[in-house]
Protein backbone atom coordinates (compact mmCIF):
# COMPACT_ATOMS: atom_id res chain seq x y z
CA UNK A 1 0.00 0.00 0.00
CA UNK A 2 1.16 3.51 -0.79
CA UNK A 3 0.45 7.13 -0.03
CA UNK A 4 -1.72 9.16 -2.40
CA UNK A 5 -1.29 12.91 -2.43
CA UNK A 6 -3.16 15.12 -4.90
CA UNK A 7 -6.50 16.57 -5.94
CA UNK A 8 -9.53 14.39 -6.70
CA UNK A 9 -13.02 15.29 -7.96
CA UNK A 10 -16.58 14.35 -7.24
CA UNK A 11 -19.77 15.32 -9.05
CA UNK A 12 -22.64 15.73 -6.57
CA UNK A 13 -26.33 15.88 -7.25
CA UNK A 14 -27.46 19.25 -5.79
CA UNK A 15 -29.62 17.43 -3.22
CA UNK A 16 -26.42 16.13 -1.57
CA UNK A 17 -24.83 19.57 -1.16
CA UNK A 18 -25.40 19.49 2.58
CA UNK A 19 -22.80 16.73 3.04
CA UNK A 20 -20.06 16.63 0.42
CA UNK A 21 -17.81 14.64 2.80
CA UNK A 22 -20.42 12.26 4.18
CA UNK A 23 -20.33 9.08 2.08
CA UNK A 24 -24.05 8.76 2.82
CA UNK A 25 -24.93 8.01 -0.81
CA UNK A 26 -23.00 4.75 -0.51
CA UNK A 27 -24.63 4.03 2.86
CA UNK A 28 -28.11 4.26 1.30
CA UNK A 29 -27.47 2.82 -2.17
CA UNK A 30 -24.24 0.85 -1.97
CA UNK A 31 -21.60 0.95 -4.66
CA UNK A 32 -19.21 -1.26 -6.58
CA UNK A 33 -16.88 -1.43 -3.56
CA UNK A 34 -19.30 -0.78 -0.70
CA UNK A 35 -22.42 -2.73 0.25
CA UNK A 36 -25.46 -0.84 1.53
CA UNK A 37 -24.72 0.40 5.03
CA UNK A 38 -20.98 1.02 4.50
CA UNK A 39 -19.90 4.65 4.17
CA UNK A 40 -17.58 5.20 1.22
CA UNK A 41 -16.40 8.30 -0.57
CA UNK A 42 -16.11 7.74 -4.33
CA UNK A 43 -14.03 10.28 -6.26
CA UNK A 44 -12.07 10.48 -9.52
CA UNK A 45 -8.63 11.69 -10.53
CA UNK A 46 -10.06 13.85 -13.32
CA UNK A 47 -13.22 16.01 -13.32
CA UNK A 48 -14.26 14.42 -16.63
CA UNK A 49 -14.24 10.99 -14.99
CA UNK A 50 -16.31 12.27 -12.06
CA UNK A 51 -18.86 13.58 -14.58
CA UNK A 52 -18.99 10.19 -16.38
CA UNK A 53 -19.49 8.41 -13.08
CA UNK A 54 -22.34 10.70 -12.01
CA UNK A 55 -24.13 10.48 -15.38
CA UNK A 56 -24.50 6.69 -15.38
CA UNK A 57 -28.06 5.78 -16.19
CA UNK A 58 -28.70 9.14 -17.89
CA UNK A 59 -27.34 8.56 -21.42
CA UNK A 60 -29.46 11.10 -23.29
CA UNK A 61 -29.64 14.15 -21.04
CA UNK A 62 -27.07 15.38 -18.59
CA UNK A 63 -28.44 16.09 -15.14
CA UNK A 64 -27.49 18.99 -12.89
CA UNK A 65 -24.37 18.40 -10.84
CA UNK A 66 -22.07 20.29 -8.53
CA UNK A 67 -18.40 19.50 -9.16
CA UNK A 68 -16.19 19.45 -6.07
CA UNK A 69 -12.44 19.19 -5.66
CA UNK A 70 -10.82 17.51 -2.67
CA UNK A 71 -7.25 17.86 -1.43
CA UNK A 72 -5.96 14.43 -0.42
CA UNK A 73 -2.97 13.17 1.54
CA UNK A 74 -3.85 9.59 2.40
CA UNK A 75 -1.77 6.60 3.46
CA UNK A 76 -2.87 3.01 2.94
CA UNK A 77 -3.96 3.33 -0.71
CA UNK A 78 -3.75 0.25 -2.93
CA UNK A 79 -3.42 0.79 -6.68
CA UNK A 80 -5.65 -1.72 -8.48
CA UNK A 81 -5.07 -0.11 -11.89
CA UNK A 82 -1.96 -2.25 -12.36
CA UNK A 83 -1.58 -6.00 -12.74
CA UNK A 84 0.87 -5.98 -9.83
CA UNK A 85 -1.70 -4.27 -7.58
CA UNK A 86 -4.43 -6.65 -8.67
CA UNK A 87 -2.18 -9.64 -8.04
CA UNK A 88 -1.27 -8.32 -4.57
CA UNK A 89 -4.99 -8.02 -3.77
CA UNK A 90 -5.85 -11.42 -5.25
CA UNK A 91 -8.16 -9.97 -7.88
CA UNK A 92 -8.34 -9.33 -11.62
CA UNK A 93 -9.66 -6.69 -13.99
CA UNK A 94 -12.54 -9.06 -14.85
CA UNK A 95 -13.52 -9.35 -11.19
CA UNK A 96 -13.23 -5.59 -10.65
CA UNK A 97 -15.52 -4.99 -13.66
CA UNK A 98 -18.15 -7.49 -12.49
CA UNK A 99 -21.83 -6.47 -12.74
CA UNK A 100 -22.05 -5.81 -9.01
CA UNK A 101 -25.60 -4.44 -9.13
CA UNK A 102 -26.86 -7.76 -10.50
CA UNK A 103 -25.30 -9.56 -7.54
CA UNK A 104 -26.67 -7.53 -4.64
CA UNK A 105 -28.54 -10.45 -3.07
CA UNK A 106 -25.59 -12.84 -2.90
CA UNK A 107 -22.97 -10.10 -2.46
CA UNK A 108 -20.63 -9.12 -5.25
CA UNK A 109 -17.01 -10.21 -5.58
CA UNK A 110 -15.99 -6.55 -5.25
CA UNK A 111 -17.76 -6.30 -1.88
CA UNK A 112 -15.85 -9.36 -0.63
CA UNK A 113 -12.62 -7.86 -1.99
CA UNK A 114 -13.24 -4.53 -0.22
CA UNK A 115 -14.03 -6.30 3.07
CA UNK A 116 -10.72 -8.18 2.90
CA UNK A 117 -8.75 -5.05 2.01
CA UNK A 118 -10.38 -3.02 4.80
CA UNK A 119 -9.56 -5.82 7.28
CA UNK A 120 -5.90 -5.49 6.25
CA UNK A 121 -5.93 -1.74 6.99
CA UNK A 122 -6.46 -0.44 3.47
CA UNK A 123 -7.92 3.08 3.58
CA UNK A 124 -8.64 3.46 -0.14
CA UNK A 125 -8.13 1.97 -3.59
CA UNK A 126 -7.30 3.38 -6.99
CA UNK A 127 -9.33 1.58 -9.64
CA UNK A 128 -10.34 2.05 -13.26
CA UNK A 129 -13.71 3.58 -13.95
CA UNK A 130 -16.21 1.17 -15.45
CA UNK A 131 -18.75 3.88 -16.31
CA UNK A 132 -20.04 3.79 -19.90
CA UNK A 133 -17.64 5.74 -22.10
CA UNK A 134 -14.73 5.50 -19.64
CA UNK A 135 -11.25 4.92 -21.02
CA UNK A 136 -8.28 3.17 -19.40
CA UNK A 137 -6.97 6.53 -18.10
CA UNK A 138 -10.25 7.24 -16.26
CA UNK A 139 -9.35 6.33 -12.67
CA UNK A 140 -11.37 6.51 -9.47
CA UNK A 141 -10.32 6.50 -5.85
CA UNK A 142 -12.63 4.91 -3.30
CA UNK A 143 -12.11 5.85 0.35
CA UNK A 144 -13.30 3.63 3.18
CA UNK A 145 -11.46 5.68 5.78
CA UNK A 146 -11.16 9.44 5.49
CA UNK A 147 -11.03 12.43 7.80
CA UNK A 148 -9.58 15.90 7.94
CA UNK A 149 -6.41 14.61 9.58
CA UNK A 150 -3.49 12.26 8.87
CA UNK A 151 -3.15 9.48 7.92
CA UNK A 152 -6.37 9.63 5.85
CA UNK A 153 -6.63 13.35 5.14
CA UNK A 154 -9.37 14.22 2.63
CA UNK A 155 -10.61 17.81 2.66
CA UNK A 156 -12.95 19.78 0.46
CA UNK A 157 -10.72 22.27 -1.36
CA UNK A 158 -10.97 25.95 -0.49
CA UNK A 159 -12.43 26.72 -3.93
CA UNK A 160 -15.13 24.09 -3.45
CA UNK A 161 -15.87 25.35 0.07
CA UNK A 162 -16.52 28.84 -1.32
CA UNK A 163 -18.80 27.31 -3.96
CA UNK A 164 -20.84 25.45 -1.31
CA UNK A 165 -21.26 28.56 0.80
CA UNK A 166 -22.95 30.30 -2.16
CA UNK A 167 -25.45 27.50 -2.87
CA UNK A 168 -28.81 27.72 -1.19
CA UNK A 169 -31.27 24.85 -1.54
CA UNK A 170 -34.85 26.01 -1.24
Secondary structure, DSSP 8 states (H G I E B T S, - for coil): -EEEEEEEEEEE-GGGGGGTT--HHHHHH-BTTB-TT---EEEESSHHHHHHHHTTT-SSS----EEEEEEEEEEEEEETTSHHHHHHHT--HHHHTS-GGGGTTT--HHHHHHHHHHHTT--EEEEE--STT--TT-EEEEESS-BSSTTEEEEE-HHHHHHHHH----
